[in-house]
Amino acid sequence: MTAAARGRDSRSARLSRLRVPGTAGAKRTPFVLLVVVLLGSGLISLLLLNSSLNQGSFELSRLQRKTTELTDEQQALQQEVDRLAAPDALANRARQLGMVPGGTPAFLSPDGTVRGSPAPALPEGVDPAAYTVPEPAPVPAPEPSAAPEAAGPAVIRPAAPLPGVAPVPPAPTAKKSAPTTGR
């Protein structure tokens, strides 16, 4: 081989070893972009996770504060109920309403015998021997109607409503129906 041919071969061998700088960078660009996108999305997701945890923490502290307030209110109401349900408070309230302590109790046995001597409950300072039972208030008679069967059974109502007692509606009455033959 001639020197010129050898020079061409060695030159072509050297040229084949050389690479174009643009081709290696072009192969790395998608990988670099993928890494940057993954890092960016990871940072954004961490930021969102952190903000949602902070929001949950604020909500938790708000609910704990409300629970404390409601517990305090419940305890205050329970103390008020306990104060009003105390025996001395009940006795004072009963006296204000005109109630008197009960007398000697009497008990009924299952066979119908009475144990003890029943006595009316009297206010303090009243002599039991001088006490007389008041007569019940008269109940006005119902007005006669032309057709008593059509009106239904008579309902007895008190002359005046009792204070502090809600009126009771009349019970429904059964209507008469024609007899059936069984068929």
Backbone hydrogen bonds, N-H to C=O, Kabsch-Sander energy under -0.5 kcal/mol:
donor,donor_aa,acceptor,acceptor_aa,energy
6,R,2,T,-2.3
7,G,3,A,-2.0
8,R,4,A,-1.6
9,D,5,A,-2.2
10,S,6,R,-2.7
11,R,7,G,-2.0
12,S,8,R,-2.9
13,A,9,D,-2.3
14,R,10,S,-2.3
15,L,11,R,-2.5
16,S,12,S,-2.0
17,R,13,A,-1.2
18,L,14,R,-1.0
23,T,20,V,-1.0
24,A,20,V,-0.7
25,G,21,P,-1.0
26,A,22,G,-1.6
27,K,23,T,-1.1
28,R,24,A,-1.1
29,T,25,G,-1.3
32,V,28,R,-2.3
33,L,29,T,-2.5
34,L,30,P,-2.3
35,V,31,F,-2.3
36,V,32,V,-2.5
37,V,33,L,-2.6
38,L,34,L,-2.5
39,L,35,V,-2.6
40,G,36,V,-2.6
41,S,37,V,-2.9
42,G,38,L,-2.2
43,L,39,L,-2.3
44,I,40,G,-2.4
45,S,41,S,-2.5
46,L,42,G,-2.3
47,L,43,L,-2.2
48,L,44,I,-2.5
49,L,45,S,-2.5
50,N,46,L,-2.5
51,S,47,L,-2.3
52,S,48,L,-2.3
53,L,49,L,-2.2
54,N,50,N,-2.3
55,Q,51,S,-2.3
56,G,52,S,-2.3
57,S,53,L,-2.2
58,F,54,N,-2.4
59,E,55,Q,-2.3
60,L,56,G,-2.5
61,S,57,S,-2.4
62,R,58,F,-2.1
63,L,59,E,-2.5
64,Q,60,L,-2.4
65,R,61,S,-2.1
66,K,62,R,-2.3
67,T,63,L,-2.5
68,T,64,Q,-2.2
69,E,65,R,-2.2
70,L,66,K,-2.7
71,T,67,T,-2.4
72,D,68,T,-2.4
73,E,69,E,-2.3
74,Q,70,L,-2.5
75,Q,71,T,-2.4
76,A,72,D,-2.2
77,L,73,E,-2.4
78,Q,74,Q,-2.3
79,Q,75,Q,-2.2
80,E,76,A,-2.0
81,V,77,L,-2.4
82,D,78,Q,-2.6
83,R,79,Q,-2.3
84,L,80,E,-2.5
85,A,81,V,-1.9
86,A,83,R,-0.8
90,L,86,A,-2.5
91,A,87,P,-2.4
92,N,88,D,-2.3
93,R,89,A,-2.3
94,A,90,L,-2.4
95,R,91,A,-2.3
96,Q,92,N,-2.1
97,L,93,R,-1.5
98,G,95,R,-1.3
99,M,94,A,-2.7
107,F,115,R,-2.7
109,S,107,F,-0.5
109,S,113,T,-2.9
112,G,109,S,-2.0
115,R,107,F,-3.5
116,G,114,V,-0.5
119,A,104,T,-0.8
122,L,120,P,-0.6
126,V,123,P,-1.5
130,A,127,D,-0.6
131,Y,127,D,-0.8
151,A,147,A,-1.4
152,G,148,P,-0.9
156,I,154,A,-0.5
157,R,155,V,-0.5
165,V,162,L,-1.5
